[in-house]
Amino acid sequence: MPAKPAPQQKSGKPVGRERHREIDRCGLDTLIGFQLHRANLALSRHFAKTLARLDLTQKQTSVLWLIAANPGISQITLAKELDMDRASMMALVDRLEARKIIRRERSRRDARLRELQVTAKGRKLLTQSKSAQRKHERHFRSLFSATELGALMEALARLHG
């Protein structure tokens, strides 16, 4: 018995199959924001894949690194440093604390504040994340010459500077 033909649209094109062709981006690819967005997506996907076994997001990793480098830092200071609102930072810190990666302690200087500390479990996870992060960085740095990388870093710093 002959195979049943694939369903087709009125146009005669197969249903559910995307034709692979270049699309007209209408100049989108000349926009800095578009290119930065695409680059950020590539970096984020690779980061997630590289650190998947550690179950850490990019923001969680940044927060863990900053707390380890700045023991006793407050959530408010972290939120400002990472351009996050207080509620989002609180939720992120709650998740890390629930995993026993960090702990909150009442500030000795100001009872209204909570100081953040990395736990032993968090230090172990931080060591693993730094190793994975180095692998992630090597991948993307390998795409550029030393001169190109320097120019890229300078240009990115100028954009957010």
Phi and psi in radians as a Rosetta constraint file:
Dihedral C 1 N 2 CA 2 C 2 CIRCULARHARMONIC -1.189 0.35
Dihedral N 2 CA 2 C 2 N 3 CIRCULARHARMONIC 2.627 0.35
Dihedral C 2 N 3 CA 3 C 3 CIRCULARHARMONIC -1.142 0.35
Dihedral N 3 CA 3 C 3 N 4 CIRCULARHARMONIC 2.503 0.35
Dihedral C 3 N 4 CA 4 C 4 CIRCULARHARMONIC -1.248 0.35
Dihedral N 4 CA 4 C 4 N 5 CIRCULARHARMONIC 2.277 0.35
Dihedral C 4 N 5 CA 5 C 5 CIRCULARHARMONIC -1.139 0.35
Dihedral N 5 CA 5 C 5 N 6 CIRCULARHARMONIC 2.594 0.35
Dihedral C 5 N 6 CA 6 C 6 CIRCULARHARMONIC -1.118 0.35
Dihedral N 6 CA 6 C 6 N 7 CIRCULARHARMONIC 2.494 0.35
Dihedral C 6 N 7 CA 7 C 7 CIRCULARHARMONIC -1.066 0.35
Dihedral N 7 CA 7 C 7 N 8 CIRCULARHARMONIC 2.540 0.35
Dihedral C 7 N 8 CA 8 C 8 CIRCULARHARMONIC -2.269 0.35
Dihedral N 8 CA 8 C 8 N 9 CIRCULARHARMONIC 2.682 0.35
Dihedral C 8 N 9 CA 9 C 9 CIRCULARHARMONIC -1.344 0.35
Dihedral N 9 CA 9 C 9 N 10 CIRCULARHARMONIC 2.999 0.35
Dihedral C 9 N 10 CA 10 C 10 CIRCULARHARMONIC -1.016 0.35
Dihedral N 10 CA 10 C 10 N 11 CIRCULARHARMONIC -0.506 0.35
Dihedral C 10 N 11 CA 11 C 11 CIRCULARHARMONIC -1.285 0.35
Dihedral N 11 CA 11 C 11 N 12 CIRCULARHARMONIC -0.199 0.35
Dihedral C 11 N 12 CA 12 C 12 CIRCULARHARMONIC 1.626 0.35
Dihedral N 12 CA 12 C 12 N 13 CIRCULARHARMONIC -0.083 0.35
Dihedral C 12 N 13 CA 13 C 13 CIRCULARHARMONIC -1.387 0.35
Dihedral N 13 CA 13 C 13 N 14 CIRCULARHARMONIC 2.511 0.35
Dihedral C 13 N 14 CA 14 C 14 CIRCULARHARMONIC -1.063 0.35
Dihedral N 14 CA 14 C 14 N 15 CIRCULARHARMONIC 2.444 0.35
Dihedral C 14 N 15 CA 15 C 15 CIRCULARHARMONIC -1.346 0.35
Dihedral N 15 CA 15 C 15 N 16 CIRCULARHARMONIC 2.421 0.35
Dihedral C 15 N 16 CA 16 C 16 CIRCULARHARMONIC 1.384 0.35
Dihedral N 16 CA 16 C 16 N 17 CIRCULARHARMONIC 0.089 0.35
Dihedral C 16 N 17 CA 17 C 17 CIRCULARHARMONIC -2.050 0.35
Dihedral N 17 CA 17 C 17 N 18 CIRCULARHARMONIC 2.143 0.35
Dihedral C 17 N 18 CA 18 C 18 CIRCULARHARMONIC -1.502 0.35
Dihedral N 18 CA 18 C 18 N 19 CIRCULARHARMONIC 2.244 0.35
Dihedral C 18 N 19 CA 19 C 19 CIRCULARHARMONIC -1.326 0.35
Dihedral N 19 CA 19 C 19 N 20 CIRCULARHARMONIC 2.309 0.35
Dihedral C 19 N 20 CA 20 C 20 CIRCULARHARMONIC -1.536 0.35
Dihedral N 20 CA 20 C 20 N 21 CIRCULARHARMONIC 1.918 0.35
Dihedral C 20 N 21 CA 21 C 21 CIRCULARHARMONIC -2.678 0.35
Dihedral N 21 CA 21 C 21 N 22 CIRCULARHARMONIC 2.781 0.35
Dihedral C 21 N 22 CA 22 C 22 CIRCULARHARMONIC -1.217 0.35
Dihedral N 22 CA 22 C 22 N 23 CIRCULARHARMONIC 2.430 0.35
Dihedral C 22 N 23 CA 23 C 23 CIRCULARHARMONIC -1.836 0.35
Dihedral N 23 CA 23 C 23 N 24 CIRCULARHARMONIC 2.724 0.35
Dihedral C 23 N 24 CA 24 C 24 CIRCULARHARMONIC -1.350 0.35
Dihedral N 24 CA 24 C 24 N 25 CIRCULARHARMONIC 2.003 0.35
Dihedral C 24 N 25 CA 25 C 25 CIRCULARHARMONIC -1.530 0.35
Dihedral N 25 CA 25 C 25 N 26 CIRCULARHARMONIC 0.042 0.35
Dihedral C 25 N 26 CA 26 C 26 CIRCULARHARMONIC 0.918 0.35
Dihedral N 26 CA 26 C 26 N 27 CIRCULARHARMONIC 0.564 0.35
Dihedral C 26 N 27 CA 27 C 27 CIRCULARHARMONIC 1.557 0.35
Dihedral N 27 CA 27 C 27 N 28 CIRCULARHARMONIC -0.056 0.35
Dihedral C 27 N 28 CA 28 C 28 CIRCULARHARMONIC -0.942 0.35
Dihedral N 28 CA 28 C 28 N 29 CIRCULARHARMONIC -0.688 0.35
Dihedral C 28 N 29 CA 29 C 29 CIRCULARHARMONIC -1.233 0.35
Dihedral N 29 CA 29 C 29 N 30 CIRCULARHARMONIC -0.040 0.35
Dihedral C 29 N 30 CA 30 C 30 CIRCULARHARMONIC -1.689 0.35
Dihedral N 30 CA 30 C 30 N 31 CIRCULARHARMONIC -0.065 0.35
Dihedral C 30 N 31 CA 31 C 31 CIRCULARHARMONIC -1.568 0.35
Dihedral N 31 CA 31 C 31 N 32 CIRCULARHARMONIC 2.298 0.35
Dihedral C 31 N 32 CA 32 C 32 CIRCULARHARMONIC -0.999 0.35
Dihedral N 32 CA 32 C 32 N 33 CIRCULARHARMONIC -0.809 0.35
Dihedral C 32 N 33 CA 33 C 33 CIRCULARHARMONIC -1.047 0.35
Dihedral N 33 CA 33 C 33 N 34 CIRCULARHARMONIC -0.714 0.35
Dihedral C 33 N 34 CA 34 C 34 CIRCULARHARMONIC -1.111 0.35
Dihedral N 34 CA 34 C 34 N 35 CIRCULARHARMONIC -0.809 0.35
Dihedral C 34 N 35 CA 35 C 35 CIRCULARHARMONIC -1.160 0.35
Dihedral N 35 CA 35 C 35 N 36 CIRCULARHARMONIC -0.698 0.35
Dihedral C 35 N 36 CA 36 C 36 CIRCULARHARMONIC -1.120 0.35
Dihedral N 36 CA 36 C 36 N 37 CIRCULARHARMONIC -0.707 0.35
Dihedral C 36 N 37 CA 37 C 37 CIRCULARHARMONIC -1.072 0.35
Dihedral N 37 CA 37 C 37 N 38 CIRCULARHARMONIC -0.827 0.35
Dihedral C 37 N 38 CA 38 C 38 CIRCULARHARMONIC -1.101 0.35
Dihedral N 38 CA 38 C 38 N 39 CIRCULARHARMONIC -0.731 0.35
Dihedral C 38 N 39 CA 39 C 39 CIRCULARHARMONIC -1.121 0.35
Dihedral N 39 CA 39 C 39 N 40 CIRCULARHARMONIC -0.735 0.35
Dihedral C 39 N 40 CA 40 C 40 CIRCULARHARMONIC -1.100 0.35
Dihedral N 40 CA 40 C 40 N 41 CIRCULARHARMONIC -0.689 0.35
Dihedral C 40 N 41 CA 41 C 41 CIRCULARHARMONIC -1.078 0.35
Dihedral N 41 CA 41 C 41 N 42 CIRCULARHARMONIC -0.749 0.35
Dihedral C 41 N 42 CA 42 C 42 CIRCULARHARMONIC -1.107 0.35
Dihedral N 42 CA 42 C 42 N 43 CIRCULARHARMONIC -0.771 0.35
Dihedral C 42 N 43 CA 43 C 43 CIRCULARHARMONIC -1.089 0.35
Dihedral N 43 CA 43 C 43 N 44 CIRCULARHARMONIC -0.784 0.35
Dihedral C 43 N 44 CA 44 C 44 CIRCULARHARMONIC -1.120 0.35
Dihedral N 44 CA 44 C 44 N 45 CIRCULARHARMONIC -0.758 0.35
Dihedral C 44 N 45 CA 45 C 45 CIRCULARHARMONIC -1.088 0.35
Dihedral N 45 CA 45 C 45 N 46 CIRCULARHARMONIC -0.783 0.35
Dihedral C 45 N 46 CA 46 C 46 CIRCULARHARMONIC -1.150 0.35
Dihedral N 46 CA 46 C 46 N 47 CIRCULARHARMONIC -0.729 0.35
Dihedral C 46 N 47 CA 47 C 47 CIRCULARHARMONIC -1.048 0.35
Dihedral N 47 CA 47 C 47 N 48 CIRCULARHARMONIC -0.841 0.35
Dihedral C 47 N 48 CA 48 C 48 CIRCULARHARMONIC -1.038 0.35
Dihedral N 48 CA 48 C 48 N 49 CIRCULARHARMONIC -0.728 0.35
Dihedral C 48 N 49 CA 49 C 49 CIRCULARHARMONIC -1.169 0.35
Dihedral N 49 CA 49 C 49 N 50 CIRCULARHARMONIC -0.745 0.35
Dihedral C 49 N 50 CA 50 C 50 CIRCULARHARMONIC -1.174 0.35
Dihedral N 50 CA 50 C 50 N 51 CIRCULARHARMONIC -0.637 0.35
Dihedral C 50 N 51 CA 51 C 51 CIRCULARHARMONIC -1.824 0.35
Dihedral N 51 CA 51 C 51 N 52 CIRCULARHARMONIC 0.187 0.35
Dihedral C 51 N 52 CA 52 C 52 CIRCULARHARMONIC -0.972 0.35
Dihedral N 52 CA 52 C 52 N 53 CIRCULARHARMONIC -0.703 0.35
Dihedral C 52 N 53 CA 53 C 53 CIRCULARHARMONIC -1.152 0.35
Dihedral N 53 CA 53 C 53 N 54 CIRCULARHARMONIC -0.350 0.35
Dihedral C 53 N 54 CA 54 C 54 CIRCULARHARMONIC -1.590 0.35
Dihedral N 54 CA 54 C 54 N 55 CIRCULARHARMONIC -0.190 0.35
Dihedral C 54 N 55 CA 55 C 55 CIRCULARHARMONIC 0.971 0.35
Dihedral N 55 CA 55 C 55 N 56 CIRCULARHARMONIC 0.863 0.35
Dihedral C 55 N 56 CA 56 C 56 CIRCULARHARMONIC -2.211 0.35
Dihedral N 56 CA 56 C 56 N 57 CIRCULARHARMONIC 2.388 0.35
Dihedral C 56 N 57 CA 57 C 57 CIRCULARHARMONIC -1.499 0.35
Dihedral N 57 CA 57 C 57 N 58 CIRCULARHARMONIC 2.986 0.35
Dihedral C 57 N 58 CA 58 C 58 CIRCULARHARMONIC -1.067 0.35
Dihedral N 58 CA 58 C 58 N 59 CIRCULARHARMONIC -0.773 0.35
Dihedral C 58 N 59 CA 59 C 59 CIRCULARHARMONIC -1.157 0.35
Dihedral N 59 CA 59 C 59 N 60 CIRCULARHARMONIC -0.729 0.35
Dihedral C 59 N 60 CA 60 C 60 CIRCULARHARMONIC -1.070 0.35
Dihedral N 60 CA 60 C 60 N 61 CIRCULARHARMONIC -0.709 0.35
Dihedral C 60 N 61 CA 61 C 61 CIRCULARHARMONIC -1.105 0.35
Dihedral N 61 CA 61 C 61 N 62 CIRCULARHARMONIC -0.789 0.35
Dihedral C 61 N 62 CA 62 C 62 CIRCULARHARMONIC -1.064 0.35
Dihedral N 62 CA 62 C 62 N 63 CIRCULARHARMONIC -0.754 0.35
Dihedral C 62 N 63 CA 63 C 63 CIRCULARHARMONIC -1.105 0.35
Dihedral N 63 CA 63 C 63 N 64 CIRCULARHARMONIC -0.777 0.35
Dihedral C 63 N 64 CA 64 C 64 CIRCULARHARMONIC -1.063 0.35
Dihedral N 64 CA 64 C 64 N 65 CIRCULARHARMONIC -0.778 0.35
Dihedral C 64 N 65 CA 65 C 65 CIRCULARHARMONIC -1.072 0.35
Dihedral N 65 CA 65 C 65 N 66 CIRCULARHARMONIC -0.787 0.35
Dihedral C 65 N 66 CA 66 C 66 CIRCULARHARMONIC -1.187 0.35
Dihedral N 66 CA 66 C 66 N 67 CIRCULARHARMONIC -0.659 0.35
Dihedral C 66 N 67 CA 67 C 67 CIRCULARHARMONIC -1.148 0.35
Dihedral N 67 CA 67 C 67 N 68 CIRCULARHARMONIC -0.753 0.35
Dihedral C 67 N 68 CA 68 C 68 CIRCULARHARMONIC -1.098 0.35
Dihedral N 68 CA 68 C 68 N 69 CIRCULARHARMONIC -0.650 0.35
Dihedral C 68 N 69 CA 69 C 69 CIRCULARHARMONIC -1.388 0.35
Dihedral N 69 CA 69 C 69 N 70 CIRCULARHARMONIC -0.352 0.35
Dihedral C 69 N 70 CA 70 C 70 CIRCULARHARMONIC -2.331 0.35
Dihedral N 70 CA 70 C 70 N 71 CIRCULARHARMONIC 1.153 0.35
Dihedral C 70 N 71 CA 71 C 71 CIRCULARHARMONIC -0.937 0.35
Dihedral N 71 CA 71 C 71 N 72 CIRCULARHARMONIC 2.361 0.35
Dihedral C 71 N 72 CA 72 C 72 CIRCULARHARMONIC 1.548 0.35
Dihedral N 72 CA 72 C 72 N 73 CIRCULARHARMONIC 0.043 0.35
Dihedral C 72 N 73 CA 73 C 73 CIRCULARHARMONIC -1.065 0.35
Dihedral N 73 CA 73 C 73 N 74 CIRCULARHARMONIC 2.600 0.35
Dihedral C 73 N 74 CA 74 C 74 CIRCULARHARMONIC -1.618 0.35
Dihedral N 74 CA 74 C 74 N 75 CIRCULARHARMONIC 2.781 0.35
Dihedral C 74 N 75 CA 75 C 75 CIRCULARHARMONIC -1.057 0.35
Dihedral N 75 CA 75 C 75 N 76 CIRCULARHARMONIC -0.659 0.35
Dihedral C 75 N 76 CA 76 C 76 CIRCULARHARMONIC -1.091 0.35
Dihedral N 76 CA 76 C 76 N 77 CIRCULARHARMONIC -0.781 0.35
Dihedral C 76 N 77 CA 77 C 77 CIRCULARHARMONIC -1.131 0.35
Dihedral N 77 CA 77 C 77 N 78 CIRCULARHARMONIC -0.737 0.35
Dihedral C 77 N 78 CA 78 C 78 CIRCULARHARMONIC -1.067 0.35
Dihedral N 78 CA 78 C 78 N 79 CIRCULARHARMONIC -0.795 0.35
Dihedral C 78 N 79 CA 79 C 79 CIRCULARHARMONIC -1.021 0.35
Dihedral N 79 CA 79 C 79 N 80 CIRCULARHARMONIC -0.766 0.35
Dihedral C 79 N 80 CA 80 C 80 CIRCULARHARMONIC -1.118 0.35
Dihedral N 80 CA 80 C 80 N 81 CIRCULARHARMONIC -0.776 0.35
Dihedral C 80 N 81 CA 81 C 81 CIRCULARHARMONIC -1.068 0.35
Dihedral N 81 CA 81 C 81 N 82 CIRCULARHARMONIC -0.653 0.35
Dihedral C 81 N 82 CA 82 C 82 CIRCULARHARMONIC -1.748 0.35
Dihedral N 82 CA 82 C 82 N 83 CIRCULARHARMONIC 0.201 0.35
Dihedral C 82 N 83 CA 83 C 83 CIRCULARHARMONIC 0.914 0.35
Dihedral N 83 CA 83 C 83 N 84 CIRCULARHARMONIC 0.837 0.35
Dihedral C 83 N 84 CA 84 C 84 CIRCULARHARMONIC -2.038 0.35
Dihedral N 84 CA 84 C 84 N 85 CIRCULARHARMONIC 2.659 0.35
Dihedral C 84 N 85 CA 85 C 85 CIRCULARHARMONIC -1.363 0.35
Dihedral N 85 CA 85 C 85 N 86 CIRCULARHARMONIC 2.798 0.35
Dihedral C 85 N 86 CA 86 C 86 CIRCULARHARMONIC -1.065 0.35
Dihedral N 86 CA 86 C 86 N 87 CIRCULARHARMONIC -0.689 0.35
Dihedral C 86 N 87 CA 87 C 87 CIRCULARHARMONIC -1.131 0.35
Dihedral N 87 CA 87 C 87 N 88 CIRCULARHARMONIC -0.737 0.35
Dihedral C 87 N 88 CA 88 C 88 CIRCULARHARMONIC -1.140 0.35
Dihedral N 88 CA 88 C 88 N 89 CIRCULARHARMONIC -0.703 0.35
Dihedral C 88 N 89 CA 89 C 89 CIRCULARHARMONIC -1.136 0.35
Dihedral N 89 CA 89 C 89 N 90 CIRCULARHARMONIC -0.715 0.35
Dihedral C 89 N 90 CA 90 C 90 CIRCULARHARMONIC -1.070 0.35
Dihedral N 90 CA 90 C 90 N 91 CIRCULARHARMONIC -0.751 0.35
Dihedral C 90 N 91 CA 91 C 91 CIRCULARHARMONIC -1.119 0.35
Dihedral N 91 CA 91 C 91 N 92 CIRCULARHARMONIC -0.708 0.35
Dihedral C 91 N 92 CA 92 C 92 CIRCULARHARMONIC -1.136 0.35
Dihedral N 92 CA 92 C 92 N 93 CIRCULARHARMONIC -0.797 0.35
Dihedral C 92 N 93 CA 93 C 93 CIRCULARHARMONIC -1.115 0.35
Dihedral N 93 CA 93 C 93 N 94 CIRCULARHARMONIC -0.696 0.35
Dihedral C 93 N 94 CA 94 C 94 CIRCULARHARMONIC -0.987 0.35
Dihedral N 94 CA 94 C 94 N 95 CIRCULARHARMONIC -0.778 0.35
Dihedral C 94 N 95 CA 95 C 95 CIRCULARHARMONIC -1.116 0.35
Dihedral N 95 CA 95 C 95 N 96 CIRCULARHARMONIC -0.768 0.35
Dihedral C 95 N 96 CA 96 C 96 CIRCULARHARMONIC -1.156 0.35
Dihedral N 96 CA 96 C 96 N 97 CIRCULARHARMONIC -0.655 0.35
Dihedral C 96 N 97 CA 97 C 97 CIRCULARHARMONIC -1.192 0.35
Dihedral N 97 CA 97 C 97 N 98 CIRCULARHARMONIC -0.685 0.35
Dihedral C 97 N 98 CA 98 C 98 CIRCULARHARMONIC -1.092 0.35
Dihedral N 98 CA 98 C 98 N 99 CIRCULARHARMONIC -0.527 0.35
Dihedral C 98 N 99 CA 99 C 99 CIRCULARHARMONIC -1.486 0.35
Dihedral N 99 CA 99 C 99 N 100 CIRCULARHARMONIC 0.001 0.35
Dihedral C 99 N 100 CA 100 C 100 CIRCULARHARMONIC 1.089 0.35
Dihedral N 100 CA 100 C 100 N 101 CIRCULARHARMONIC 0.617 0.35
Dihedral C 100 N 101 CA 101 C 101 CIRCULARHARMONIC -1.606 0.35
Dihedral N 101 CA 101 C 101 N 102 CIRCULARHARMONIC -0.594 0.35
Dihedral C 101 N 102 CA 102 C 102 CIRCULARHARMONIC -2.335 0.35
Dihedral N 102 CA 102 C 102 N 103 CIRCULARHARMONIC 2.933 0.35
Dihedral C 102 N 103 CA 103 C 103 CIRCULARHARMONIC -2.430 0.35
Dihedral N 103 CA 103 C 103 N 104 CIRCULARHARMONIC 2.650 0.35
Dihedral C 103 N 104 CA 104 C 104 CIRCULARHARMONIC -1.722 0.35
Dihedral N 104 CA 104 C 104 N 105 CIRCULARHARMONIC 2.454 0.35
Dihedral C 104 N 105 CA 105 C 105 CIRCULARHARMONIC -2.314 0.35
Dihedral N 105 CA 105 C 105 N 106 CIRCULARHARMONIC 2.495 0.35
Dihedral C 105 N 106 CA 106 C 106 CIRCULARHARMONIC -1.113 0.35
Dihedral N 106 CA 106 C 106 N 107 CIRCULARHARMONIC 2.337 0.35
Dihedral C 106 N 107 CA 107 C 107 CIRCULARHARMONIC -1.182 0.35
Dihedral N 107 CA 107 C 107 N 108 CIRCULARHARMONIC 2.399 0.35
Dihedral C 107 N 108 CA 108 C 108 CIRCULARHARMONIC -1.353 0.35
Dihedral N 108 CA 108 C 108 N 109 CIRCULARHARMONIC -0.432 0.35
Dihedral C 108 N 109 CA 109 C 109 CIRCULARHARMONIC -1.472 0.35
Dihedral N 109 CA 109 C 109 N 110 CIRCULARHARMONIC -0.600 0.35
Dihedral C 109 N 110 CA 110 C 110 CIRCULARHARMONIC -2.557 0.35
Dihedral N 110 CA 110 C 110 N 111 CIRCULARHARMONIC 1.861 0.35
Dihedral C 110 N 111 CA 111 C 111 CIRCULARHARMONIC -1.062 0.35
Dihedral N 111 CA 111 C 111 N 112 CIRCULARHARMONIC -0.316 0.35
Dihedral C 111 N 112 CA 112 C 112 CIRCULARHARMONIC -1.318 0.35
Dihedral N 112 CA 112 C 112 N 113 CIRCULARHARMONIC -0.351 0.35
Dihedral C 112 N 113 CA 113 C 113 CIRCULARHARMONIC -1.723 0.35
Dihedral N 113 CA 113 C 113 N 114 CIRCULARHARMONIC 2.669 0.35
Dihedral C 113 N 114 CA 114 C 114 CIRCULARHARMONIC -1.974 0.35
Dihedral N 114 CA 114 C 114 N 115 CIRCULARHARMONIC 2.251 0.35
Dihedral C 114 N 115 CA 115 C 115 CIRCULARHARMONIC -1.641 0.35
Dihedral N 115 CA 115 C 115 N 116 CIRCULARHARMONIC 2.541 0.35
Dihedral C 115 N 116 CA 116 C 116 CIRCULARHARMONIC -1.875 0.35
Dihedral N 116 CA 116 C 116 N 117 CIRCULARHARMONIC 2.411 0.35
Dihedral C 116 N 117 CA 117 C 117 CIRCULARHARMONIC -2.316 0.35
Dihedral N 117 CA 117 C 117 N 118 CIRCULARHARMONIC 2.576 0.35
Dihedral C 117 N 118 CA 118 C 118 CIRCULARHARMONIC -1.519 0.35
Dihedral N 118 CA 118 C 118 N 119 CIRCULARHARMONIC 2.360 0.35
Dihedral C 118 N 119 CA 119 C 119 CIRCULARHARMONIC -1.465 0.35
Dihedral N 119 CA 119 C 119 N 120 CIRCULARHARMONIC 3.028 0.35
Dihedral C 119 N 120 CA 120 C 120 CIRCULARHARMONIC -1.042 0.35
Dihedral N 120 CA 120 C 120 N 121 CIRCULARHARMONIC -0.745 0.35
Dihedral C 120 N 121 CA 121 C 121 CIRCULARHARMONIC -1.074 0.35
Dihedral N 121 CA 121 C 121 N 122 CIRCULARHARMONIC -0.698 0.35
Dihedral C 121 N 122 CA 122 C 122 CIRCULARHARMONIC -1.153 0.35
Dihedral N 122 CA 122 C 122 N 123 CIRCULARHARMONIC -0.672 0.35
Dihedral C 122 N 123 CA 123 C 123 CIRCULARHARMONIC -1.119 0.35
Dihedral N 123 CA 123 C 123 N 124 CIRCULARHARMONIC -0.694 0.35
Dihedral C 123 N 124 CA 124 C 124 CIRCULARHARMONIC -1.121 0.35
Dihedral N 124 CA 124 C 124 N 125 CIRCULARHARMONIC -0.790 0.35
Dihedral C 124 N 125 CA 125 C 125 CIRCULARHARMONIC -1.114 0.35
Dihedral N 125 CA 125 C 125 N 126 CIRCULARHARMONIC -0.658 0.35
Dihedral C 125 N 126 CA 126 C 126 CIRCULARHARMONIC -1.093 0.35
Dihedral N 126 CA 126 C 126 N 127 CIRCULARHARMONIC -0.753 0.35
Dihedral C 126 N 127 CA 127 C 127 CIRCULARHARMONIC -1.040 0.35
Dihedral N 127 CA 127 C 127 N 128 CIRCULARHARMONIC -0.774 0.35
Dihedral C 127 N 128 CA 128 C 128 CIRCULARHARMONIC -1.147 0.35
Dihedral N 128 CA 128 C 128 N 129 CIRCULARHARMONIC -0.702 0.35
Dihedral C 128 N 129 CA 129 C 129 CIRCULARHARMONIC -1.201 0.35
Dihedral N 129 CA 129 C 129 N 130 CIRCULARHARMONIC -0.614 0.35
Dihedral C 129 N 130 CA 130 C 130 CIRCULARHARMONIC -1.148 0.35
Dihedral N 130 CA 130 C 130 N 131 CIRCULARHARMONIC -0.670 0.35
Dihedral C 130 N 131 CA 131 C 131 CIRCULARHARMONIC -1.108 0.35
Dihedral N 131 CA 131 C 131 N 132 CIRCULARHARMONIC -0.808 0.35
Dihedral C 131 N 132 CA 132 C 132 CIRCULARHARMONIC -1.134 0.35
Dihedral N 132 CA 132 C 132 N 133 CIRCULARHARMONIC -0.668 0.35
Dihedral C 132 N 133 CA 133 C 133 CIRCULARHARMONIC -1.107 0.35
Dihedral N 133 CA 133 C 133 N 134 CIRCULARHARMONIC -0.697 0.35
Dihedral C 133 N 134 CA 134 C 134 CIRCULARHARMONIC -1.067 0.35
Dihedral N 134 CA 134 C 134 N 135 CIRCULARHARMONIC -0.705 0.35
Dihedral C 134 N 135 CA 135 C 135 CIRCULARHARMONIC -1.097 0.35
Dihedral N 135 CA 135 C 135 N 136 CIRCULARHARMONIC -0.792 0.35
Dihedral C 135 N 136 CA 136 C 136 CIRCULARHARMONIC -1.040 0.35
Dihedral N 136 CA 136 C 136 N 137 CIRCULARHARMONIC -0.823 0.35
Dihedral C 136 N 137 CA 137 C 137 CIRCULARHARMONIC -1.114 0.35
Dihedral N 137 CA 137 C 137 N 138 CIRCULARHARMONIC -0.750 0.35
Dihedral C 137 N 138 CA 138 C 138 CIRCULARHARMONIC -0.997 0.35
Dihedral N 138 CA 138 C 138 N 139 CIRCULARHARMONIC -0.722 0.35
Dihedral C 138 N 139 CA 139 C 139 CIRCULARHARMONIC -1.003 0.35
Dihedral N 139 CA 139 C 139 N 140 CIRCULARHARMONIC -0.885 0.35
Dihedral C 139 N 140 CA 140 C 140 CIRCULARHARMONIC -1.352 0.35
Dihedral N 140 CA 140 C 140 N 141 CIRCULARHARMONIC -0.583 0.35
Dihedral C 140 N 141 CA 141 C 141 CIRCULARHARMONIC -1.154 0.35
Dihedral N 141 CA 141 C 141 N 142 CIRCULARHARMONIC -0.515 0.35
Dihedral C 141 N 142 CA 142 C 142 CIRCULARHARMONIC -1.180 0.35
Dihedral N 142 CA 142 C 142 N 143 CIRCULARHARMONIC -0.240 0.35
Dihedral C 142 N 143 CA 143 C 143 CIRCULARHARMONIC -1.383 0.35
Dihedral N 143 CA 143 C 143 N 144 CIRCULARHARMONIC -0.157 0.35
Dihedral C 143 N 144 CA 144 C 144 CIRCULARHARMONIC -2.244 0.35
Dihedral N 144 CA 144 C 144 N 145 CIRCULARHARMONIC 2.626 0.35
Dihedral C 144 N 145 CA 145 C 145 CIRCULARHARMONIC -1.303 0.35
Dihedral N 145 CA 145 C 145 N 146 CIRCULARHARMONIC 2.929 0.35
Dihedral C 145 N 146 CA 146 C 146 CIRCULARHARMONIC -1.035 0.35
Dihedral N 146 CA 146 C 146 N 147 CIRCULARHARMONIC -0.702 0.35
Dihedral C 146 N 147 CA 147 C 147 CIRCULARHARMONIC -1.156 0.35
Dihedral N 147 CA 147 C 147 N 148 CIRCULARHARMONIC -0.777 0.35
Dihedral C 147 N 148 CA 148 C 148 CIRCULARHARMONIC -1.104 0.35
Dihedral N 148 CA 148 C 148 N 149 CIRCULARHARMONIC -0.723 0.35
Dihedral C 148 N 149 CA 149 C 149 CIRCULARHARMONIC -1.120 0.35
Dihedral N 149 CA 149 C 149 N 150 CIRCULARHARMONIC -0.745 0.35
Dihedral C 149 N 150 CA 150 C 150 CIRCULARHARMONIC -1.053 0.35
Dihedral N 150 CA 150 C 150 N 151 CIRCULARHARMONIC -0.764 0.35
Dihedral C 150 N 151 CA 151 C 151 CIRCULARHARMONIC -1.154 0.35
Dihedral N 151 CA 151 C 151 N 152 CIRCULARHARMONIC -0.689 0.35
Dihedral C 151 N 152 CA 152 C 152 CIRCULARHARMONIC -1.104 0.35
Dihedral N 152 CA 152 C 152 N 153 CIRCULARHARMONIC -0.841 0.35
Dihedral C 152 N 153 CA 153 C 153 CIRCULARHARMONIC -1.084 0.35
Dihedral N 153 CA 153 C 153 N 154 CIRCULARHARMONIC -0.699 0.35
Dihedral C 153 N 154 CA 154 C 154 CIRCULARHARMONIC -1.125 0.35
Dihedral N 154 CA 154 C 154 N 155 CIRCULARHARMONIC -0.759 0.35
Dihedral C 154 N 155 CA 155 C 155 CIRCULARHARMONIC -1.134 0.35
Dihedral N 155 CA 155 C 155 N 156 CIRCULARHARMONIC -0.731 0.35
Dihedral C 155 N 156 CA 156 C 156 CIRCULARHARMONIC -1.138 0.35
Dihedral N 156 CA 156 C 156 N 157 CIRCULARHARMONIC -0.719 0.35
Dihedral C 156 N 157 CA 157 C 157 CIRCULARHARMONIC -1.075 0.35
Dihedral N 157 CA 157 C 157 N 158 CIRCULARHARMONIC -0.656 0.35
Dihedral C 157 N 158 CA 158 C 158 CIRCULARHARMONIC -1.147 0.35
Dihedral N 158 CA 158 C 158 N 159 CIRCULARHARMONIC -0.628 0.35
Dihedral C 158 N 159 CA 159 C 159 CIRCULARHARMONIC -1.145 0.35
Dihedral N 159 CA 159 C 159 N 160 CIRCULARHARMONIC -0.684 0.35
Dihedral C 159 N 160 CA 160 C 160 CIRCULARHARMONIC -1.813 0.35
Dihedral N 160 CA 160 C 160 N 161 CIRCULARHARMONIC 0.010 0.35
